[in-house]
Amino acid sequence: MKQLLSIVLPGALLLAGAGAQAGDHGDRVERHGDRIERKLDTRGDRVDARLDRRGDRHDRRWNRRY
């Protein structure tokens, strides 16, 4: 039993650490009141995207929802 734990536990910890970092691709999330602004790195340029009250992603540069 002890050998099984010594194999399973480090693997589970590695998976938990990888899961925590999977969504973090250098994006910076800022909260401003009721909306969330997320600075996205796409194609090398910085895109200002935010989640508006309806939860839609909104690109402020082109006034476009996507």
Summary of the structure (lengths in Angstrom):
residues: 66
radius of gyration: 18.5
end to end distance: 50.8
largest distance: 58.9
contacts: 119
relative contact order: 0.11
helix: 32%
strand: 38%
